[in-house]
Amino acid sequence: MSVQRIVIEATGKSIFSLLLDPYTYPDWLVGARRIRSVDDSWPEPGSAFHHVVGFGPIKLADSTRVSSLSPPNCLELNARARPFGRAGVRFTLQPVSLPTGETDRTELSMEEIPTSPVLRALTPVVDPGIAVRNDASLKRLRDVVLANFPQT
């Protein structure tokens, strides 16, 4: 299991709105190439967005489903990347209080848990790489959030 955290100078509501927009994922999620389609019922639990992921010349079409949704604090996804398997991904947002009492910063954590037998068995080997990818993804997400919701 890999858990990465970042503090972003934005409200949880702003960050959550980008997490709920699948079309932003190729802008920040390392390995995401493009979104092929989004279910009409998105982001209801059970709905999915269909994507292309890959690195270099390797590209795979698959999907990611909403497992659970608790706006604006938690989004849980079930991500598939065949032939490697599935992983549960949980985004959790917590306000960060400043000394002035303001909460215009948010701690975002991204927890990725392999759910397929193959990935669970390989966790000790793949977890460091997943941590690096997810850390880079969170930094890219912070840049996208700040570009879309600049602080005044």
C-alpha positions as CSV (number, residue, x, y, z in Angstrom):
1,M,0.0,0.0,0.0
2,S,1.3,3.4,-1.0
3,V,0.2,6.6,0.7
4,Q,1.4,10.1,-0.4
5,R,0.4,13.4,1.0
6,I,0.7,17.0,-0.2
7,V,-0.5,20.4,1.2
8,I,-2.1,22.5,-1.5
9,E,-2.8,26.2,-1.1
10,A,-6.5,25.9,-2.1
11,T,-9.8,24.9,-0.6
12,G,-10.8,21.3,-0.4
13,K,-13.9,22.2,-2.6
14,S,-11.6,23.4,-5.4
15,I,-9.4,20.4,-5.3
16,F,-12.3,18.0,-5.1
17,S,-13.9,19.6,-8.1
18,L,-10.8,18.7,-10.2
19,L,-10.7,15.2,-8.8
20,L,-14.4,14.8,-9.9
21,D,-13.5,15.9,-13.5
22,P,-12.1,12.9,-15.3
23,Y,-11.0,15.1,-18.2
24,T,-8.3,16.7,-16.0
25,Y,-6.7,13.3,-15.1
26,P,-4.3,13.3,-18.2
27,D,-3.1,16.8,-17.0
28,W,-1.9,15.5,-13.7
29,L,-2.0,11.7,-13.3
30,V,1.3,10.2,-14.4
31,G,0.6,7.6,-17.0
32,A,-2.8,8.8,-18.0
33,R,-2.9,9.5,-21.7
34,R,-6.5,10.5,-22.6
35,I,-10.1,10.0,-21.5
36,R,-12.1,8.0,-24.0
37,S,-15.6,8.6,-22.4
38,V,-17.4,9.2,-19.2
39,D,-20.6,7.5,-18.0
40,D,-23.6,9.8,-18.0
41,S,-24.1,9.0,-14.3
42,W,-20.6,10.1,-13.3
43,P,-19.6,10.6,-10.5
44,E,-22.3,8.4,-8.9
45,P,-20.9,5.2,-7.2
46,G,-20.6,2.5,-9.8
47,S,-20.1,4.9,-12.7
48,A,-16.9,4.9,-14.6
49,F,-14.6,6.9,-16.9
50,H,-12.8,5.1,-19.7
51,H,-9.2,6.0,-20.4
52,V,-6.0,5.2,-22.1
53,V,-2.9,4.8,-19.9
54,G,0.6,4.0,-20.8
55,F,4.3,4.8,-20.8
56,G,6.2,5.3,-24.0
57,P,4.9,3.3,-26.8
58,I,2.8,1.0,-24.5
59,K,-0.8,2.1,-24.3
60,L,-3.7,0.3,-22.7
61,A,-7.5,1.1,-22.8
62,D,-9.3,0.5,-19.5
63,S,-11.6,2.1,-17.0
64,T,-11.8,3.5,-13.5
65,R,-15.0,3.3,-11.3
66,V,-16.3,5.3,-8.4
67,S,-16.4,3.0,-5.3
68,S,-17.4,5.7,-2.8
69,L,-18.1,9.4,-2.8
70,S,-18.2,11.7,0.2
71,P,-17.9,15.3,-1.1
72,P,-15.8,17.3,-0.4
73,N,-13.6,15.0,1.8
74,C,-13.2,11.6,0.2
75,L,-13.3,10.0,-3.3
76,E,-12.6,6.2,-3.7
77,L,-11.9,4.8,-7.1
78,N,-11.4,1.3,-8.4
79,A,-8.8,1.6,-11.2
80,R,-8.1,-1.1,-13.7
81,A,-5.0,-1.4,-15.8
82,R,-5.0,-4.7,-17.6
83,P,-3.0,-6.9,-17.7
84,F,-1.6,-5.7,-14.3
85,G,-4.8,-5.8,-12.4
86,R,-6.8,-3.5,-10.2
87,A,-6.1,-1.1,-7.4
88,G,-8.3,0.9,-5.0
89,V,-7.4,4.6,-4.9
90,R,-8.6,6.8,-2.0
91,F,-8.3,10.6,-2.1
92,T,-8.8,12.1,1.3
93,L,-8.9,15.9,1.9
94,Q,-8.4,17.6,5.2
95,P,-8.4,21.4,5.8
96,V,-5.2,22.8,7.2
97,S,-5.7,25.6,9.7
98,L,-3.4,28.6,9.6
99,P,-2.5,30.5,12.7
100,T,-5.1,33.1,11.7
101,G,-7.8,30.4,11.8
102,E,-8.2,30.5,8.0
103,T,-8.5,27.2,6.1
104,D,-7.4,28.0,2.6
105,R,-4.9,25.1,2.5
106,T,-5.8,21.5,2.2
107,E,-3.9,18.3,2.9
108,L,-4.6,15.8,0.1
109,S,-3.6,12.2,0.6
110,M,-3.6,9.6,-2.1
111,E,-3.7,6.0,-1.0
112,E,-3.3,3.2,-3.5
113,I,-4.1,-0.4,-2.5
114,P,-3.5,-3.2,-4.9
115,T,-6.7,-5.3,-5.0
116,S,-5.9,-7.9,-7.6
117,P,-3.9,-11.1,-6.6
118,V,-1.1,-10.4,-8.9
119,L,-0.5,-6.8,-7.7
120,R,-0.9,-7.8,-4.0
121,A,1.8,-10.4,-4.5
122,L,4.1,-7.9,-6.1
123,T,3.4,-5.1,-3.6
124,P,6.9,-5.2,-2.1
125,V,8.4,-4.8,-5.5
126,V,6.1,-2.3,-7.1
127,D,5.2,-0.1,-4.1
128,P,8.3,2.1,-4.4
129,G,7.6,2.8,-8.0
130,I,3.9,3.5,-7.2
131,A,5.0,5.9,-4.5
132,V,7.2,7.9,-6.9
133,R,4.5,8.0,-9.5
134,N,1.8,9.1,-7.0
135,D,4.1,11.7,-5.5
136,A,4.8,13.2,-8.9
137,S,1.0,13.0,-9.7
138,L,0.2,15.0,-6.6
139,K,2.7,17.7,-7.4
140,R,1.2,17.9,-10.9
141,L,-2.3,18.1,-9.4
142,R,-1.2,20.9,-7.1
143,D,0.0,22.8,-10.2
144,V,-3.3,22.2,-12.0
145,V,-5.3,23.3,-9.0
146,L,-3.2,26.5,-8.5
147,A,-3.5,27.3,-12.2
148,N,-7.3,26.9,-12.1
149,F,-7.9,28.4,-8.6
150,P,-5.3,31.0,-8.1
151,Q,-5.0,32.5,-4.6
152,T,-5.8,36.1,-4.2
